[in-house]
Amino acid sequence: MKKIIFSVMVIIFLLSQAAFAHHLWVEKEGGRFKIAWGHPPKVDSYEPDRVKEIRAFNKKGKEITLKRTDEKDKVYLSSKEDVSMITLSFEGGYLVSTPDGKKRLTKRDAQKAGLQVIDSFYSSQFAKSLFAFSDAVIKPVEMKFEIVPLKNPYTLKPDGLLPIKVLFEGKPLGGATINVNAHKEAAKTDRDGIVNIPIAGQGMQVISATYRVTTKDNPDADYLSFTTVLTMELK
């Protein structure tokens, strides 16, 4: 009976952790862009050196150069050109889930510290934030894990459907669970990595997908955890 109760508690814990997982996105702030981390729209602090592989595209779909400014707990970007889309990656590092929450430790170090490890993983996140339409928006841009809109999202009518394609290492990812805003499960991708996502109302839209890869003979993590997030502001 104790084992059953503990198993139920573990399941509840994991579901609650998934529901409140942090996301990565970029938002415009005045004349520059802020890389944000947290639960949109709430922003939490992070270590700037975790932000990697920043790219930007202008309204003609051409890649452009950004100026990066690292502050104490955030990163800002700026450009002399009009920006259509910014993409980036973020290394979350090793994490373990325990009954007391997530800890930034490897599985091996957590066990040495006497912690009860529910699961352990290495986290990587990818973000694609849209600010205006360009050809780059509806094409893959060689991210390790990305969501590609298959039509111009700015032409959507209220309660419209946005077709998207999810790619992992350049290949369609079938069966991926898609969450939309408030971390509500919307649908799963088909065998070609495609799904229609309902977009209700206006304001910031947050579409995310997760993918796990089990590791073998790795004492530091049970699996690799990948998250990709697509954000845009619809009026």
N, C-alpha and C positions, 0 to 999 in steps of 0.2 A: 504493500500500500504506500509506504514512504517513497519507494522508487517511482510509483505512478504520480504521486503528488509533486515530486521534484521535477519529473518530466513535463508535467503540465505547466509548472512555474517557469521552466526554461523556455517552453514554447511561447508563453505569454510575454516573457522578457524579450525574446528575440523579435516578436512582432512589434512590441512597443518601441524597441530600438530602431527598427526599420522605419516605423512611422515618423520618427523624429530625427532621421538622419540629416546631417548638414549637407547643404548644397552649395555649389559654386556658381557665380554669375557675374556679369558686368553691367553696371548701370551708369547712366550719364549723370554727372553732377556738375552743374555750371558749364564751364567750357572744357571740361576734361572728363575722363571716365574712371570710375572706381571699381576695382575688383573686390567683390563682396563674397562673404562666406557666412553661412548661417541658415536660417529658415526664412526665406523671402516673405515679407520685406525686412524682417529683423536681421541685422548684421552683427556678427561676432568678430572678435579679434583673431588674428592668425599670424603665423611667422612668414614674412614676405619671401624668404628664400625657398618656400615650398611651391611658389608659383613658377611654372616653367613654360617653355614653348609658346610664347605669345605671338599671334599673327593677326593682321587686320586687312580688310578689303574696303575699297572705296565704292562709291555708287555706280562706278562703271565695271565693278567686279574685279578690279586689278588689285594685287597685293601692294600694300603701302607700309611705310615705316612708322612706328610709334615711338614716342619718347616715354621711357619708364622711369617712375620716381618711387623709390621704396621709402616708406615712412616706418614708424615704430611697429605698427601692427596692421598695416594695409599697404596696398600698391595702387598707384594712380598711373594712368596712361593719357597721353595727349597727342594730337595730330594736327597738322596744318590743313589737312584735307577733310572733306566730309566722309564720315565713316558709315559703311553699310553693315559690317559684321566684324566682330572680334572673337577669336578662338584662343583657348589656352588650356594648359594642363596643370594639375596640382597634385603633388605627392603627399598623401595623408600619412604615409608611413605605417609602421606596425601598430596594431591595436589588439587588445584582448577584451572580450566581453565577460564581465563578472556579475554576480548578483548585486554588486554595488555600482554598476555602471561600466562604461568603457574606460580602459586605462591605456595610456600610450607606452606600451611595453611589448616586447616579443613574448611569445608563449613560454620560451625557455626562462626568461627573466621573471615572468609572472609566477611561474611554478617555483622558482628558487625563493621568491618572496613569500611563498605560502598562500598565494591567492587561489581561489576556486575558479578555474578557467572554463567558461561555457563554450566559447569558440575563440579562434584567433585568426587574424588575417592581415594582409598588407593592402592598404587602400590607395587607389589612384582615381582621380576625378578628371573629367574633361568638360569644358563648357564652350557653348557657342551662343553668343548673344547678338540679336539682330537689332538694328537701329533704323534701317531703311532697306528697300528692296534693291537687289542687284542680281546679276546672273550667278554670282558666287553663292548666293543664299540657297539655290536649288540644285547645287552640285556638290559632290563629295570634295573635301579639302584635305584628304590624307591624314585625318586624325586617327589615332588608334581605335577610338570608340566614338562614334558620332551619330547624331540624328539629322537627317537631311529632309527638309520640307520638299514636297514634290510639286508644290504650286506656291504662288505668291500669297503668303499669309495675310498681307495687308488688304487683299481683295475679298476676304471672307465676310459673309453676312452674319448677323447675330445668330447664334446657335448653329453655325456652319460646321462642316467637317474639314479638317486639314489632313490630307494624306501625307504620311511621313515614311521614311525608310531608315532602318537602324542598321549600321554597319560596324563590325568589329574586325579590326585589322584588314579593312577594305572589302570584307565579304558580308553578305546579308546575314543578319542574325535572326533566325526564326525562333518563335516561342518566347521572345523577350517581353517581360511585363513592363507596361508603360503606365506611369503615374502622371496625373495632370493636376496642377494646383493643389493645395491643401493635402498633398500626398494621397489622393484618391486613385485607386486602381481603375484605369480606363479600359484597357484591352491588352491583348497579346499580339505580337507580330505574326504574320503568316510565314510560310516556308521561305518566302522571298524577302523577309524582313520588313514587310509593308503592313501598315494599318492606318485606318482613318480615325483621327482623334477629334472628339467633339470639343469645340471651342465656344464656351458660353460667355456672353457679356464682353465687357471692355476691360482695360487695365492690363496689368502685367500677367503674362501667361508663362507658366513653368511646366515644361514637359521633360520627364526624366526616364531613364532606363538603367537597369542594373544587370550585371553579369558576374558570375563567380567561376573561377577556375581552381579546381582542387589541386593542391600541391602534393608532391611525393617526396618522402624522406626529408622533409623540411622541419626541423625542430622549432623554428621560430614562428611558423604560421600554418594553419590548416588549409587556407585557400587565399587566392588573390581576389580582391574585390574591386570591380570596376563600375564607375557610375558616369553617365554622360547626361548633361543637362542642356536643353534648348530654351532660351528665354526671349521674349519680345514684348513690347508694349503696344497694345491695340487700342485704337480710338474709335 
